[in-house]
Amino acid sequence: MYLDLNPQLTPTQTALKEETHRFAAEIARPASVELDKLADPQDVVKPGSVFWDVWRKHYELERHLAGMPEEFGGANLTGLDMHIVAEEMGWGATDFAVGLGACGMPFSMGLLASQMTGNQRLMDEIVMPYIKDREAKYIGCWAITEPQHGSDTAAANMPEYLNNPAISLDTHGRRDGDDWIINGAKAAWVSNGTIATHAMVHFAVDRSQGPVSTAIGLVPLDLPGVSKGKPLNKIGQRALNQGEIFFDNVRIPDYYVFVPPELYPLAGDMILATANGGMGSTFTGLARAAYEEAMTYCKQRVQGGKLLCEHQLVQRKLFDMFIKVESARQVSRAVVTYNALAMPPVSRYGVASKVYCTQVAFEVASDAVQLFGGMGLSKECLVEKLFRDARAALIEDGANDTLALAATRSLIDNFL
Ligand SMILES: Cc1cc2nc3c(=O)[nH]c(=O)nc-3n(C[C@H](O)[C@H](O)[C@H](O)COP(=O)(O)OP(=O)(O)OC[C@H]3O[C@@H](n4cnc5c(N)ncnc54)[C@H](O)[C@@H]3O)c2cc1C
């Protein structure tokens, strides 16, 4: 039994953990392993793929509402609850965990903004259909990265980046009466990019209409002028669909632009804090999965006349892996718990969790491959997949080096 240093879970939290673990172990992980074998990412999302079985089950069980308030069918999860869900999902399949997690972002952000401003039309037209969905018909994505702007956006809260004309987003919006006209392209890295029905699009306000600034709009992707690229072919996280989205004079009403320029610095920082905190929790789960695989193997495999786990150098390695998994859990859990109550959530903590836990996941998965010996390189072994999935995480949601630079700027500025 894996030791968890925070065992004081309420009966409700224990049930949440067990229920999420069942979904991760019986539905998400087998599908992720099966899809990982597909050479063409287009096949991952084709009709009839097991990919859709996971998505539909997620909605059918109302797991897509988990982050929503209770009055909208949500589970009113605390920070610790959210950590439990993310860690278990990451243990099972980080690709599904990230795709299903990113899916809800436009709708939960839209809900938050609507509640704050009384934007009922945004609620009725976009948020409520998602809340009522039980078949995965409404799928969201977070479209910030562009072909020419990756780290620029992840570091957007650094003073030298914020509102810097030299690096402002290429995707831009122009006001036209009560509408906005959006033009530009988002990168092939957007999670759920080719399957999404709605995108939360970060865009620069057209330079002809004032000083350099950024806003966020909700764009239904069936509008005239929207087109998409092919699913991205990449290393790891096969069941995370990704792809480009193009906007050619796409017209959206003003009330879909739920983060106006004056609120962008705050909203951008909140999104970074929350998304990075979720990444830290999710990849703690991957690290734990790799540790468990390694321990199980070392208790079975005999070399030099005794089990691997009886060799002292192996014991030392297992202990180091254990320390890393436990410390990743402590960091990511503390950050999510803190940020769930902080208003606004603190992005440097979210970044600390993401940078630390994804690095731990990568190191523990690499050690697990090493302990499996040649078997660790075999496609038959889960650790081979975990290693590739963990590698992508060092870039996903912001390259770790760039995120660290942005967070350090915040540390320096806030040190009194
Ligand atoms: C699996 C996955 C999922 C993703 N999901 C999404 C998503 O849902 N939505 C979305 O919009 N994007 C998503 N992304 C994109 C991701 O956020 C970007 O890939 C990331 O921000 C890095 O941008 P880039 O790839 O353009 O690299 P670049 O920005 O070109 O960086 C290249 C290298 O240069 C380094 N570098 C850049 N600037 C500096 C600097 N100032 N100082 C020092 N080093 C620097 C970086 O650290 C990096 O190592 C995803 C990416 C991956 C891999």
The ligand as a Tripos MOL2 file, in Angstrom:
@<TRIPOS>MOLECULE
LIG
   53    58     1     0     0
SMALL
NO_CHARGES

@<TRIPOS>ATOM
      1 C1          1.8520   18.7010  -24.2130 C.3       1 LIG1
      2 C2          1.6460   20.1770  -24.4020 C.ar      1 LIG1
      3 C3          0.4000   20.7450  -24.1660 C.ar      1 LIG1
      4 C4          0.1860   22.1090  -24.3720 C.ar      1 LIG1
      5 N1         -1.0750   22.6290  -24.2010 N.ar      1 LIG1
      6 C5         -1.3120   23.9340  -24.5350 C.ar      1 LIG1
      7 C6         -2.6440   24.4670  -24.4630 C.ar      1 LIG1
      8 O1         -3.5990   23.8010  -24.0420 O.2       1 LIG1
      9 N2         -2.8380   25.7440  -24.8810 N.ar      1 LIG1
     10 C7         -1.8250   26.5240  -25.3370 C.ar      1 LIG1
     11 O2         -2.0940   27.6540  -25.7230 O.2       1 LIG1
     12 N3         -0.5550   26.0440  -25.3820 N.ar      1 LIG1
     13 C8         -0.2730   24.7760  -24.9950 C.ar      1 LIG1
     14 N4          1.0060   24.2760  -25.0630 N.ar      1 LIG1
     15 C9          2.0800   25.1620  -25.5140 C.3       1 LIG1
     16 C10         3.1030   25.5110  -24.4350 C.3       1 LIG1
     17 O3          2.5800   26.4020  -23.5020 O.3       1 LIG1
     18 C11         4.3490   26.0710  -25.1670 C.3       1 LIG1
     19 O4          4.9040   25.0130  -25.9090 O.3       1 LIG1
     20 C12         5.3450   26.6480  -24.2040 C.3       1 LIG1
     21 O5          4.8540   27.8470  -23.6410 O.3       1 LIG1
     22 C13         6.6960   26.9160  -24.8690 C.3       1 LIG1
     23 O6          6.5360   27.6740  -26.0380 O.3       1 LIG1
     24 P1          7.2780   27.2400  -27.3870 P.3       1 LIG1
     25 O7          7.0090   25.7950  -27.5890 O.co2     1 LIG1
     26 O8          6.9010   28.1910  -28.4320 O.co2     1 LIG1
     27 O9          8.8610   27.3660  -27.0630 O.3       1 LIG1
     28 P2          9.7090   28.7360  -27.1130 P.3       1 LIG1
     29 O10         8.9650   29.8140  -26.4140 O.co2     1 LIG1
     30 O11        10.1450   28.9770  -28.5130 O.co2     1 LIG1
     31 O12        10.9640   28.3490  -26.2250 O.3       1 LIG1
     32 C14        12.0300   27.5150  -26.7130 C.3       1 LIG1
     33 C15        13.0910   27.3940  -25.6260 C.3       1 LIG1
     34 O13        13.6490   28.6950  -25.3660 O.3       1 LIG1
     35 C16        13.5990   28.9680  -23.9790 C.3       1 LIG1
     36 N5         13.3330   30.4010  -23.7660 N.ar      1 LIG1
     37 C17        12.3640   31.1580  -24.3400 C.ar      1 LIG1
     38 N6         12.4200   32.4180  -23.8830 N.ar      1 LIG1
     39 C18        13.4240   32.4680  -22.9840 C.ar      1 LIG1
     40 C19        13.9870   33.4910  -22.1540 C.ar      1 LIG1
     41 N7         13.4630   34.7400  -22.1080 N.pl3     1 LIG1
     42 N8         15.0450   33.1690  -21.3730 N.ar      1 LIG1
     43 C20        15.5510   31.9160  -21.3670 C.ar      1 LIG1
     44 N9         15.0630   30.8970  -22.1160 N.ar      1 LIG1
     45 C21        14.0170   31.1750  -22.9150 C.ar      1 LIG1
     46 C22        12.4390   28.1270  -23.4260 C.3       1 LIG1
     47 O14        12.6160   27.8310  -22.0460 O.3       1 LIG1
     48 C23        12.5250   26.8810  -24.3030 C.3       1 LIG1
     49 O15        13.4450   25.9680  -23.7190 O.3       1 LIG1
     50 C24         1.2560   22.9240  -24.8070 C.ar      1 LIG1
     51 C25         2.5210   22.3690  -25.0130 C.ar      1 LIG1
     52 C26         2.7240   21.0130  -24.8130 C.ar      1 LIG1
     53 C27         4.0900   20.4370  -25.0460 C.3       1 LIG1
@<TRIPOS>BOND
     1     1     2 1
     2     2     3 ar
     3     2    52 ar
     4     3     4 ar
     5     4     5 ar
     6     4    50 ar
     7     5     6 ar
     8     6     7 ar
     9     6    13 1
    10     7     8 2
    11     7     9 ar
    12     9    10 ar
    13    10    11 2
    14    10    12 ar
    15    12    13 ar
    16    13    14 ar
    17    14    15 1
    18    14    50 ar
    19    15    16 1
    20    16    17 1
    21    16    18 1
    22    18    19 1
    23    18    20 1
    24    20    21 1
    25    20    22 1
    26    22    23 1
    27    23    24 1
    28    24    25 2
    29    24    26 1
    30    24    27 1
    31    27    28 1
    32    28    29 2
    33    28    30 1
    34    28    31 1
    35    31    32 1
    36    32    33 1
    37    33    34 1
    38    33    48 1
    39    34    35 1
    40    35    36 1
    41    35    46 1
    42    36    37 ar
    43    36    45 ar
    44    37    38 ar
    45    38    39 ar
    46    39    40 ar
    47    39    45 ar
    48    40    41 1
    49    40    42 ar
    50    42    43 ar
    51    43    44 ar
    52    44    45 ar
    53    46    47 1
    54    46    48 1
    55    48    49 1
    56    50    51 ar
    57    51    52 ar
    58    52    53 1
@<TRIPOS>SUBSTRUCTURE
     1 LIG1         1 GROUP 0 **** ****
